[in-house]
Structures are given as C-alpha cells and as structure tokens.
Amino acid sequence: MFLRSLRLFKIVRVAVRYGLDDLAISGLKSPRIGKFINGILFWRDLSAPRGERLRKALEDLGPIFVKFGQVLSTRRDLLPLDIANELAMLQDRVPPFSTDLAIAQIQKSLGAHPDELFAQFDRIPIASASIAQVHFAVLKDGTEVAVKVLRPNMRNTIDKDIGLMHIAAEWLEKLWKDGRRLKAREVVGEFDKYLHDELDLMREAANGSQLRRNFADSDMLMVPEMMWDFCSSSVIVMERMKGIPISQTERLRAAGVDLPKLARDGVEIFFTQVFRDGFFHADMHPGNILVSIEPETLGRYIALDFGIVGTLNDFDKDYLSQNFLAFFRRDYKRVAEAHIESGWAPKETRVDELEAAVRACCEPIFDRPLKDISFGQVLLRLFQTSRRFNVEVQPQLVLLQKTLLNIEGLGRQLDLELDLWKTAKPYLERWMSEQLGWRGFVEQLKIEVPRYSKLLPQLPRLAHQALTQVTESKQSQNNDLLKSLLVEQKRTNMLLGVLVYFGVGLFGAIVVVQLLLRFIF
C-alpha cells in the first residue's frame, strides 16, 4: 500500500509538472476548479504544445506509460490529431536488464543454462524494449537464432500501474465533460488486455508461425521460423533474420534494392493480409521491419515482433472492401448504406443524412492529386463522421487504421510518388471479383465440396430416414387424433345416455301424472 501511494504521488507530481491538468481544465464540468488550479500553480511554464507535454510526461513515468501512450495514439477516432501525432512519436527507450537475470529467466523457463542449450549465447542484448529484450545465439546444429526474453517481474509492475490507470479513468469520466465520449475506462481496459496478452510470448510465437504459414509461397515477405522446442511463455527462440532496417533508405539503395517496387510490395502485402487472410501484422513500424539484401531474396520484406496482430472476419472484410471501393468511386450513398446494413449505424439513421455528412467530410480530399491523398486519413475521417451518428468503431478496425497509417508512412518514405489508391484499387477490385463473381463461386464450392463429399453417399439412407420419420410422425398424429375422437365420442354417448335416461324418466312421469288426473277426475 505504501509503495502504491508513492507511485501515485509520483504520477501526480509529473502530471502537475507538465501541466496535464491544464489539458482537462477547458473540459472540466466545473470551470471554477480549473481557474483555482491555474491560480495556485501560476509558476509553471506551459508554453510547449499540449501534445508534447503529454508525451514527455509519459516518458518520465516509465515504460508502461510509454506503451500506453503508443496504444492511445492509435485511437485517432477519439483523440485530437495534434495529441495523437505527438504520442505516435513515443519510443521504447528502455535500458536492457541484467544478463544474469536473462540467463536465470531462460534457465527457469527452458530447464537448462543457455550454455547447455546453445553452442553460443551472446551476453550483450541486441535490442531492448519495455516488455522483453533480445539476445543472439547459435543452436548446436549451427542454426543462428534470436532469443527473446521477458523482463522479470513484469506482471506485478503492470498490474500496479494498470490499477492506477483504471482509477484515473473513472475520475476522468466523472470530472471531464468529454470523459465519456473519449471512453477512458474502455481505452484502459483495451490496453490492459493488450498488455497482458503481450506477457505471453507463446502467443507471439503462434502469431508469427501463422503469418509465416500464410506467406510460405510469397516472394515479397519473409517471416522467421519458430524453434518450438525452445519456446515458453517467457522465452521464445526464432530463426535469426538478417537485413537492413527499412528506414535506412540510403543503405537499401546502395545495396541495389528497388525502392519504388519495395513501396508497392508493402501495399500489396498489407492488403493480402487483410482481405485474403483476415490476419495482419498490426505493429509494422520501422523498427519491426527489415529488408533482405541476400542475392536470392534481395528486396523482400522481413517481419519481426508479432505481439500485436489484427483479425478480421468475412463480415469485416466485406464491409471494408465495399467502403473502400465506394470511396474510390465517390459513391457516398453506398458508404452510408454499408454502414447501416452492417448494423454499425442505427437502423433508424437516414441514408441521405449520413451520405451528406460523409460527402462533406471526404469530398475536399479528392480535390488533391490522388498520390497526395492519405488512405489512412480517409478511414480516420470516416470514423470521426460515423461518431456523430452513434456508430461504434470496432477495435479491429482501429488496429487496421493504425497499421494503414504505418504502411502509408513507410511507403512514401520509400517512394514520394507512391499512389496508394492507384496501387490498392486493382487489388480490391480483383478481390471483390473473386468473392462475388464466378471465381468466387468456384472457390467457395472448392471449400464446401469436401464437407459434403462424405454426406452425398449417405443421402439415400438419410432421405429414407427422413421420410420414415415424417410418415411415423403423421401416423402418430393420426393415431392421436383418432384417440381424441374416440374419447370425445364416448363423452358424447355418455351425455346422450344421461339425457335419454332423464328424458324417458320425465316422459314416464308425465304419463303417470296424466293417468292419475284422468282417474281422479
């Protein structure tokens, strides 16, 4: 409890130092509180932009808050753009932890000392981040590998800071008039789940394995192989990949890499992951992407770090493709209809009103040359417009938009003339044709045929069983009806018998009375 109080005190101190309270003053439900705070803390220098102050505060608070800022930067549908852009600049500047601790973690997780597991293990880490760090090693069969080791005691550290974030989110929603719109508690809850998922390195290994399988026959993307005999929840070992970081364009150009082709390949890789597989690498910043310069694989992308992936179902893919193609054609009515048909906009939403809002938001974009239009910004504007109509932005689409912005940034860094729309449109049209045309019908038939191949020989027997059941059911219904009629007939006969009995008795009584009257008179 004492340590938690100290941590809370540090958070408050950093927040006051960078004027984070000032960010909320304009939105406080009680403006007098804001004026009072500013009066007391008059000595602070708040001349720096609010986004910069927020970024520096998160960096001072440590790696968990830095990662929270990185995740928060993806919620451009909720944050002002100046803050979102500043948070996107956050870097995991985390010093490596002790090699002795890394060795202890490996020994605990894999049951042996690294010197016993590997022919060679580099004591100095090659990379360090908030969650884990990476060492190079060589297996006993000569295979070069990368060993990723989780930081010790991360779960306790995360649980403490996340607990404080939950408390802060509740207060934000109570005191700040925009707190509920920003969904503070929901965002912290998302981050909580995301961060705890990252603590299980086996999940990351499985993600990497799936992506590698999806691109097994690709000549554009390479994914390291996981060494499953050396993987656990806190240590994973994968094939070592050699290449040049994609941000080092001069080195790539000197190595003979065709940069414009590399940019176009990146777009195709992204859309292949999204629309073909519904499974995409959602953390494609420059630090996680290398480019191969080996003669046989020159110019291929190399993907690293699979802690964050996005998934889309068939419904999501259909929604996205229809929206993107409608934007290409400036068919805003179709965009509005797709929102309502998907159920993301309320059914009572008027198509013409939503169409007008989307047109007002996006039409100015098309006044620019296509190569200057940001695909990610179009999606962002769509999300922002949708919020006015109470459309709930799906988490998987937020990840998609963040990844799309990363891809755009990388693509235009490689080729300033990259026309993302021109590159993506043929792919989307081909995909739609494959889904809705004859090729789509044939492909779907290929999927369904194995499911029904075992069923076809059984159809005569199943049909006979069904007919027998129908016949027996009808017979049973007829028998039940006959029984009911018989019961009703018996009841009717009894009633008639009673009536006859009493009728005869009454008639006899009348006759007797008449005879007596005649005899007397």
TORROLUM-206420 format. One line per 2 residues: number of its first residue (from 1); their letters; for each residue z, y, x of C-alpha. Coordinates in pm, 1 decimal. Each point is the difference from the previous one (the first is absolute). Layout:
<milos>
NUM> a> Z:Y:X ~ ... $
</milos>
This chain:
<milos>
1> mf> 0.0:0.0:0.0 ~ 86.2:235.1:287.7 $
3> lr> -333.9:-71.1:174.1 ~ -185.6:56.8:-323.6 $
5> sl> 176.0:335.8:-42.6 ~ -100.4:97.9:353.9 $
7> rl> -362.3:-92.5:-72.9 ~ 8.1:201.5:-321.3 $
9> fk> 145.6:297.9:189.4 ~ -282.5:-19.1:255.1 $
11> iv> -261.5:-11.9:-275.9 ~ 149.6:308.4:-166.3 $
13> rv> 22.3:181.1:333.2 ~ -366.2:-69.7:83.4 $
15> av> -108.4:95.6:-351.9 ~ 182.3:334.4:25.7 $
17> ry> -131.2:64.5:351.6 ~ -363.9:-36.4:-107.2 $
19> gl> 49.0:165.4:-336.9 ~ -90.1:-303.0:-208.3 $
21> dd> 215.7:141.1:-277.4 ~ -238.5:295.7:-6.9 $
23> la> -282.5:-237.2:-95.3 ~ 180.0:-75.7:-323.8 $
25> is> 144.3:345.6:-74.4 ~ -309.4:114.4:-188.2 $
27> gl> 22.7:-312.0:-211.9 ~ 372.0:-10.5:-66.2 $
29> ks> 96.0:-25.3:-364.7 ~ 259.0:268.6:72.2 $
31> pr> -162.3:277.9:214.3 ~ 341.3:161.0:60.1 $
33> ig> 98.1:-295.1:222.3 ~ -305.1:67.8:216.6 $
35> kf> 81.3:367.3:38.0 ~ 360.7:-83.1:88.8 $
37> in> -108.3:-249.2:270.6 ~ -248.5:243.4:152.8 $
39> gi> 268.8:269.0:5.8 ~ 242.6:-216.2:197.0 $
41> lf> -257.9:-139.5:243.9 ~ -171.8:329.0:73.6 $
43> wr> -1.8:-72.4:377.0 ~ -258.8:-277.9:-17.0 $
45> dl> -356.8:44.2:124.5 ~ -227.3:-134.0:-274.4 $
47> sa> -319.3:159.8:130.6 ~ -169.4:-334.9:71.8 $
49> pr> -207.4:-153.4:-284.2 ~ 201.5:-222.3:-234.1 $
51> ge> -199.0:-311.8:88.1 ~ 64.4:44.9:370.9 $
53> rl> 373.2:48.2:-59.8 ~ 14.0:-316.4:-209.7 $
55> rk> -185.9:-200.4:264.6 ~ 232.5:114.5:279.5 $
57> al> 306.9:-78.4:-209.0 ~ -118.1:-355.7:-61.5 $
59> ed> -73.0:-46.1:370.5 ~ 355.5:113.7:84.1 $
61> lg> 148.6:-244.9:-251.9 ~ -152.6:-300.4:173.2 $
63> pi> -256.5:-278.1:-41.1 ~ 88.6:-105.2:-357.5 $
65> fv> -45.5:354.7:-126.8 ~ -318.7:36.6:206.0 $
67> kf> -141.0:-309.8:-166.0 ~ 110.7:133.3:-338.4 $
69> gq> -195.0:317.7:71.1 ~ -305.1:-205.8:93.3 $
71> vl> 19.7:-189.7:-328.3 ~ 66.0:322.4:-192.6 $
73> st> -314.5:152.7:151.4 ~ -204.6:-259.9:-188.4 $
75> rr> 122.9:134.5:-336.0 ~ -250.1:284.0:-5.1 $
77> dl> -16.0:-41.3:-375.3 ~ 357.0:136.1:-11.6 $
79> lp> 45.7:227.4:304.2 ~ -149.1:342.9:74.1 $
81> ld> -285.6:-44.8:247.3 ~ 157.8:215.3:274.2 $
83> ia> 307.4:-225.2:7.7 ~ -200.2:-322.6:-24.9 $
85> ne> -227.7:105.3:288.8 ~ 296.9:91.5:219.9 $
87> la> 180.2:-327.7:-72.3 ~ -316.3:-190.6:91.0 $
89> ml> 50.5:130.1:356.3 ~ 327.0:-191.0:39.4 $
91> qd> -4.7:-247.0:288.8 ~ 233.7:-287.8:82.1 $
93> rv> 127.7:149.9:325.1 ~ 267.2:-264.1:52.5 $
95> pp> 122.8:-105.5:346.0 ~ -11.8:-376.4:63.8 $
97> fs> 317.4:-200.8:-33.4 ~ 145.5:-205.3:284.2 $
99> td> -209.3:-291.5:130.1 ~ 320.2:-208.8:6.8 $
101> la> 35.3:57.2:-375.9 ~ -365.1:-97.9:-50.4 $
103> ia> 51.1:-319.9:198.5 ~ 315.7:-79.5:-198.2 $
105> qi> -191.2:53.0:-325.1 ~ -280.2:-232.4:114.4 $
107> qk> 248.0:-266.3:112.5 ~ 187.5:17.5:-329.3 $
109> sl> -315.8:-13.5:-212.6 ~ -209.5:-250.4:193.4 $
111> ga> 278.9:-210.2:148.3 ~ -86.7:48.2:368.1 $
113> hp> -7.6:263.5:272.6 ~ -337.1:179.1:42.0 $
115> de> -27.6:-141.8:352.0 ~ 6.9:-349.2:-153.6 $
117> lf> -241.7:84.8:-282.3 ~ -258.3:190.9:203.3 $
119> aq> -162.6:-38.3:339.1 ~ 47.5:375.3:40.5 $
121> fd> 194.1:262.3:-200.4 ~ -28.8:371.8:77.2 $
123> ri> 344.0:161.7:0.5 ~ -137.7:350.0:-60.5 $
125> pi> -117.5:48.9:-360.8 ~ -354.5:124.0:-53.8 $
127> as> 82.0:176.0:-328.6 ~ 308.7:101.9:-195.3 $
129> as> 41.9:112.0:-361.2 ~ 279.9:47.7:-251.0 $
131> ia> 3.5:-361.2:-119.6 ~ -110.5:-206.3:301.0 $
133> qv> -139.2:6.1:351.8 ~ -272.4:-202.9:173.9 $
135> hf> -0.5:-190.5:330.5 ~ -298.4:-172.5:161.2 $
137> av> 33.1:-366.0:101.8 ~ -203.6:-305.0:100.7 $
139> lk> 35.4:-341.0:-164.3 ~ 26.3:-309.9:218.4 $
141> dg> -359.5:-91.5:-84.3 ~ -114.5:334.0:143.6 $
143> te> -51.3:183.2:-331.3 ~ 87.7:370.1:20.9 $
145> va> 218.9:110.1:-289.7 ~ 194.8:296.6:-139.5 $
147> vk> 363.7:-57.4:-101.3 ~ 133.7:226.1:-274.9 $
149> vl> 381.4:15.2:-17.4 ~ 202.2:152.6:-282.5 $
151> rp> 259.8:258.3:99.5 ~ 354.5:-145.9:-14.2 $
153> nm> 230.3:96.1:-291.0 ~ -283.7:177.2:-180.9 $
155> rn> 103.6:-124.6:-343.9 ~ 346.5:162.8:19.1 $
157> ti> -145.6:329.8:124.0 ~ -264.4:1.5:-272.1 $
159> dk> 245.0:-89.2:-277.6 ~ 230.7:289.3:94.0 $
161> di> -274.3:262.9:13.8 ~ -176.0:-130.8:-310.5 $
163> gl> 330.1:15.2:-189.9 ~ 33.5:368.4:87.9 $
165> mh> -362.9:61.1:-102.6 ~ 65.8:-152.4:-342.4 $
167> ia> 296.6:235.8:-48.1 ~ -208.6:299.6:111.7 $
169> ae> -281.8:-98.2:-237.6 ~ 238.4:-8.2:-296.4 $
171> wl> 129.3:347.8:82.9 ~ -353.5:131.9:42.7 $
173> ek> -95.3:-115.9:-347.6 ~ 313.7:159.0:-145.7 $
175> lw> -18.0:338.1:178.2 ~ -370.2:58.7:57.9 $
177> kd> -223.0:74.3:-295.2 ~ -291.7:-184.5:167.5 $
179> gr> 220.6:-289.9:108.3 ~ -104.9:-226.1:-283.5 $
181> rl> -367.5:83.8:34.4 ~ 17.0:-90.5:369.0 $
183> ka> 167.2:-328.8:-97.4 ~ 252.1:25.7:284.7 $
185> re> 185.3:-319.3:-90.2 ~ -323.3:-192.4:-48.2 $
187> vv> -134.5:113.8:337.6 ~ 322.1:-100.9:177.8 $
189> ge> -6.9:-334.6:-182.2 ~ -360.3:-55.2:117.3 $
191> fd> 101.3:83.2:356.2 ~ 300.6:-233.1:-23.5 $
193> ky> -222.6:-294.2:-96.1 ~ -266.3:86.3:255.7 $
195> lh> 251.5:30.6:285.6 ~ 178.7:-325.7:-82.3 $
197> de> -336.5:-176.5:-17.3 ~ -73.2:124.9:352.5 $
199> ld> 323.1:-159.8:123.5 ~ -155.5:-344.3:-61.4 $
201> lm> -253.3:-40.5:280.3 ~ -119.1:-329.1:-151.7 $
203> re> -142.4:204.9:-285.3 ~ -193.9:208.6:251.6 $
205> aa> -125.6:-314.6:172.3 ~ -117.7:-142.3:-333.3 $
207> ng> -180.2:327.2:-80.7 ~ -177.8:-7.9:335.0 $
209> sq> -97.0:-363.4:-47.4 ~ -149.3:76.5:-343.8 $
211> lr> -199.2:295.1:133.5 ~ -128.6:-210.0:290.3 $
213> rn> -114.1:-271.3:-240.6 ~ -175.9:255.5:-221.0 $
215> fa> -201.2:129.2:298.0 ~ -47.3:-328.3:184.4 $
217> ds> -380.7:35.5:-8.4 ~ -10.5:376.4:47.4 $
219> dm> -175.4:170.5:290.3 ~ 184.8:327.5:-70.0 $
221> lm> 374.7:-80.2:-4.4 ~ 224.0:-212.4:222.2 $
223> vp> 356.6:-102.2:-92.1 ~ 242.7:-174.6:240.0 $
225> em> 90.5:-362.2:-62.6 ~ 364.6:-72.3:-79.5 $
227> mw> 177.7:-259.7:215.4 ~ 199.5:-158.4:-282.1 $
229> df> 210.1:-220.9:231.3 ~ 149.7:320.3:142.5 $
231> cs> 51.2:199.3:-320.1 ~ 317.2:73.5:-195.5 $
233> ss> 133.2:274.1:-224.9 ~ 107.5:211.3:299.8 $
235> vi> -253.6:-100.3:270.3 ~ -374.6:-60.5:-29.5 $
237> vm> -247.5:-94.2:269.8 ~ -371.6:71.7:-35.9 $
239> er> -314.9:-7.0:207.1 ~ -20.9:294.8:238.8 $
241> mk> -289.1:229.0:-89.0 ~ -167.0:218.4:263.2 $
243> gi> -183.2:317.1:-84.0 ~ -2.3:380.0:9.8 $
245> pi> 198.4:200.0:-260.6 ~ -245.0:135.7:-254.7 $
247> sq> 125.1:356.1:53.3 ~ -127.0:-0.4:361.9 $
249> te> -358.7:83.0:-88.1 ~ -106.8:104.5:350.4 $
251> rl> 102.5:-338.2:145.3 ~ -179.3:-179.1:-282.7 $
253> ra> -317.4:199.9:55.2 ~ 17.4:-68.3:376.0 $
255> ag> 35.9:-372.3:-73.7 ~ -326.1:4.8:-196.1 $
257> vd> 140.6:-14.0:-353.5 ~ -228.3:141.3:-270.7 $
259> lp> 242.5:242.8:-167.8 ~ -207.4:81.2:-313.1 $
261> kl> -43.8:-374.3:-63.5 ~ 373.7:-49.8:60.9 $
263> ar> 73.4:264.8:-264.5 ~ -232.6:-166.1:-254.5 $
265> dg> 146.3:-343.8:76.9 ~ 349.3:135.5:-68.9 $
267> ve> -106.0:111.5:-348.1 ~ -159.8:-337.3:-75.6 $
269> if> 306.9:-188.7:128.3 ~ 223.2:204.4:-227.1 $
271> ft> -209.3:-49.9:-313.1 ~ -42.8:-369.9:78.3 $
273> qv> 377.6:-40.2:15.9 ~ 47.0:191.9:-324.2 $
275> fr> -279.6:-126.8:-224.9 ~ -80.9:-344.5:139.9 $
277> dg> 350.2:-117.8:92.2 ~ 238.3:229.1:-188.9 $
279> ff> 214.0:-19.0:315.4 ~ -6.9:289.7:245.5 $
281> ha> 175.3:116.2:316.6 ~ 192.7:303.6:-127.2 $
283> dm> 122.4:143.9:330.1 ~ -325.8:75.5:180.3 $
285> hp> 110.1:294.8:211.9 ~ -147.3:29.9:354.3 $
287> gn> 298.7:-171.7:161.7 ~ -76.6:-320.9:-190.3 $
289> il> -372.7:-19.5:78.3 ~ -173.1:-95.2:324.8 $
291> vs> -369.7:-39.2:74.5 ~ -123.1:-292.8:205.4 $
293> ie> -204.2:75.5:313.1 ~ -57.0:-362.7:99.1 $
295> pe> -376.1:-70.1:34.3 ~ -8.6:-265.9:-274.9 $
297> tl> 204.9:207.8:-249.3 ~ -88.2:355.6:104.6 $
299> gr> 73.6:256.1:-271.3 ~ 203.8:-222.7:-230.3 $
301> yi> 317.2:127.7:-163.3 ~ 329.5:-166.1:93.1 $
303> al> 274.8:25.9:-263.6 ~ 368.5:-8.8:95.3 $
305> df> 335.9:27.3:-182.7 ~ -18.8:-157.1:-344.6 $
307> gi> 338.0:105.5:-137.0 ~ -162.8:200.6:-279.8 $
309> vg> -284.7:-143.9:-205.4 ~ -131.7:92.5:-342.3 $
311> tl> -118.2:-238.2:-269.1 ~ -227.2:60.8:-297.8 $
313> nd> -71.8:-230.2:-292.5 ~ -336.3:-27.7:-178.5 $
315> fd> 110.0:260.2:-253.4 ~ 83.4:254.3:275.5 $
317> kd> -330.9:-65.5:179.5 ~ -201.3:43.5:-318.3 $
319> yl> 183.9:324.4:-78.9 ~ -59.0:141.3:348.1 $
321> sq> -366.1:-95.1:22.0 ~ -76.1:151.0:-340.8 $
323> nf> 180.6:322.4:93.9 ~ -165.9:31.8:340.2 $
325> la> -349.4:-62.0:-137.5 ~ 62.3:239.5:-288.8 $
327> ff> 100.3:265.5:255.3 ~ -314.8:-65.8:201.7 $
329> rr> -202.1:66.1:-317.9 ~ 223.7:287.5:-122.1 $
331> dy> 58.1:-198.0:-319.2 ~ 342.1:149.1:-81.5 $
333> kr> -0.1:-141.3:-350.9 ~ -13.2:-351.0:147.7 $
335> va> 291.2:88.4:230.7 ~ 206.0:107.8:-301.4 $
337> ea> -98.2:-312.0:-198.8 ~ 91.1:-226.2:293.3 $
339> hi> 348.3:154.9:15.3 ~ 61.4:-58.6:-370.2 $
341> es> -154.7:-348.5:-5.4 ~ 217.8:-102.9:295.5 $
343> gw> 312.8:96.1:-194.5 ~ 111.2:241.9:272.0 $
345> ap> -63.3:294.9:-232.0 ~ 160.4:-10.6:-346.2 $
347> ke> -227.6:-134.5:-272.9 ~ 33.5:322.8:-198.5 $
349> tr> -147.2:202.7:289.7 ~ -315.1:184.1:-106.1 $
351> vd> -295.6:-99.7:215.9 ~ -153.2:348.0:-10.7 $
353> el> 323.2:166.3:119.4 ~ 46.1:-239.3:291.2 $
355> ea> -370.9:28.4:82.9 ~ 26.8:381.1:13.2 $
357> av> 307.5:-16.3:225.7 ~ -168.1:-240.4:243.3 $
359> ra> -316.3:214.7:5.0 ~ 196.6:318.0:73.9 $
361> cc> 184.7:-177.2:278.6 ~ -292.4:-169.6:171.9 $
363> ep> -315.6:196.7:-71.8 ~ 77.3:263.1:269.9 $
365> if> 5.8:-281.7:257.3 ~ -363.2:-81.8:-67.1 $
367> dr> -112.8:351.0:89.3 ~ 48.4:-99.3:363.2 $
369> pl> -231.4:-224.8:203.2 ~ 80.8:-364.4:-64.4 $
371> kd> 96.6:-59.0:361.5 ~ 272.1:267.3:-35.5 $
373> is> 159.7:-159.6:-305.8 ~ 322.2:-191.2:53.0 $
375> fg> 0.8:-330.4:-187.6 ~ 379.0:-16.1:28.6 $
377> qv> 38.1:352.2:-135.7 ~ -212.6:-91.5:-302.7 $
379> ll> 234.3:-289.0:-74.5 ~ 299.5:228.8:54.5 $
381> rl> -137.0:261.3:-240.9 ~ -56.2:-274.6:-252.4 $
383> fq> 366.6:-103.8:29.7 ~ 121.3:358.7:-30.8 $
385> ts> -213.7:62.0:-308.9 ~ 113.2:-327.0:-153.4 $
387> rr> 364.6:104.8:25.4 ~ -62.0:276.8:-255.6 $
389> fn> -92.6:-271.0:-248.6 ~ 307.6:-215.7:74.1 $
391> ve> -197.9:-252.4:202.3 ~ 224.6:-211.8:221.9 $
393> vq> -152.3:-31.0:347.1 ~ 23.4:-363.6:109.0 $
395> pq> 172.3:-70.6:337.7 ~ -292.4:-210.5:123.7 $
397> lv> -234.3:294.7:-58.4 ~ 230.7:234.4:193.3 $
399> ll> -28.0:-235.5:299.9 ~ -375.2:-10.8:-49.8 $
401> qk> -29.5:378.5:-3.5 ~ 212.8:29.5:315.3 $
403> tl> -216.2:-259.8:177.4 ~ -318.5:171.2:-115.3 $
405> ln> 119.4:328.1:151.1 ~ 69.9:-183.9:327.5 $
407> ie> -348.4:-154.9:-2.2 ~ -162.2:336.1:-67.9 $
409> gl> 192.1:165.6:280.2 ~ -94.2:-274.1:245.2 $
411> gr> -362.2:-7.0:-114.4 ~ -54.8:371.9:41.3 $
413> ql> 179.4:-5.5:333.7 ~ -262.6:-250.9:114.3 $
415> dl> -296.5:168.1:-169.5 ~ 18.8:355.7:-134.1 $
417> el> -315.2:-62.5:-204.1 ~ 143.4:-305.3:-177.6 $
419> dl> -93.7:14.3:-369.3 ~ 264.9:-220.5:-153.5 $
421> wk> -154.9:21.2:-345.9 ~ -344.7:-99.4:121.4 $
423> ta> 150.5:-287.6:197.1 ~ 219.1:-126.7:-283.1 $
425> kp> -235.2:40.5:-298.7 ~ -243.1:-286.9:85.0 $
427> yl> 295.9:-229.9:64.1 ~ 162.7:82.8:-334.3 $
429> er> -328.2:-34.7:-189.5 ~ -62.3:-336.5:164.3 $
431> wm> 350.6:-112.5:-84.4 ~ -38.9:106.3:-363.2 $
433> se> -329.1:-188.0:-18.4 ~ 164.3:-310.0:141.6 $
435> ql> 280.8:26.7:-253.2 ~ -198.9:89.7:-313.1 $
437> gw> -357.1:-120.6:67.9 ~ -155.9:-345.5:26.5 $
439> rg> 142.3:-47.9:349.9 ~ 345.4:68.4:-136.3 $
441> fv> -57.5:-253.5:-277.9 ~ -115.4:-263.0:250.1 $
443> eq> 292.0:67.6:236.5 ~ 249.4:-21.9:-286.2 $
445> lk> -165.1:-322.3:-112.0 ~ 46.0:-142.1:351.7 $
447> ie> 370.8:75.1:-26.2 ~ 37.8:-149.5:-346.8 $
449> vp> -216.7:-314.0:47.7 ~ 254.3:-186.6:220.7 $
451> ry> 267.2:69.7:-259.5 ~ -208.8:-156.0:-276.6 $
453> sk> -164.8:-280.4:203.5 ~ 300.1:-226.5:-58.2 $
455> ll> 15.4:99.6:-363.2 ~ -361.9:-80.7:-93.5 $
457> pq> 26.6:-384.0:26.0 ~ 309.9:15.6:-219.6 $
459> lp> -165.2:206.5:-276.4 ~ -101.2:-297.7:-225.3 $
461> rl> 351.1:-144.8:12.5 ~ 161.3:341.6:-51.3 $
463> ah> -238.4:74.5:-289.5 ~ 83.5:-336.1:-159.1 $
465> qa> 373.0:71.5:40.4 ~ -42.3:345.7:-150.4 $
467> lt> -195.4:-137.5:-299.3 ~ 255.5:-276.2:-47.8 $
469> qv> 280.9:252.6:5.4 ~ -184.7:216.4:-252.3 $
471> te> -62.1:-301.1:-225.9 ~ 358.4:-116.9:26.7 $
473> sk> 118.3:351.7:-62.9 ~ -215.1:26.2:-312.2 $
475> qs> 116.1:-342.6:-118.6 ~ 356.8:101.3:63.0 $
477> qn> -57.2:321.2:-192.0 ~ -163.1:-196.4:-286.6 $
479> nd> 289.2:-249.5:-2.9 ~ 249.4:282.8:-6.9 $
481> ll> -191.2:161.3:-284.5 ~ -11.2:-330.2:-194.0 $
483> ks> 370.8:-50.0:49.1 ~ 65.3:349.4:-127.1 $
485> ll> -217.9:-60.9:-304.8 ~ 180.4:-327.1:-75.0 $
487> ve> 338.5:166.8:26.0 ~ -119.3:281.2:-225.0 $
489> qk> -143.3:-254.3:-246.1 ~ 330.7:-184.1:-17.1 $
491> rt> 183.5:325.5:-63.6 ~ -251.0:84.3:-273.9 $
493> nm> 34.0:-345.9:-158.3 ~ 379.2:25.3:1.2 $
495> ll> -18.5:341.6:-159.4 ~ -241.1:-128.3:-266.3 $
497> gv> 228.1:-300.4:-64.6 ~ 297.1:224.2:-52.1 $
499> lv> -199.0:224.6:-228.5 ~ -130.6:-298.3:-199.6 $
501> yf> 346.3:-148.4:-19.3 ~ 151.9:319.4:-128.4 $
503> gv> -307.0:67.2:-214.4 ~ 20.5:-340.7:-170.0 $
505> gl> 370.5:40.3:-45.2 ~ -44.3:339.9:-156.5 $
507> fg> -277.2:-126.3:-228.2 ~ 218.0:-293.3:-110.3 $
509> ai> 288.3:233.5:-69.4 ~ -221.1:221.1:-213.7 $
511> vv> -122.9:-303.6:-201.5 ~ 354.0:-124.8:-56.4 $
513> vq> 111.4:342.8:-114.1 ~ -293.5:23.1:-241.7 $
515> ll> 81.0:-347.1:-149.9 ~ 363.2:94.8:-43.8 $
517> lr> -92.9:322.3:-173.2 ~ -234.1:-185.1:-235.8 $
519> fi> 268.3:-261.8:-75.2 ~ 258.8:261.3:-73.3 $
521> f> -217.5:225.0:-207.9 $
</milos>
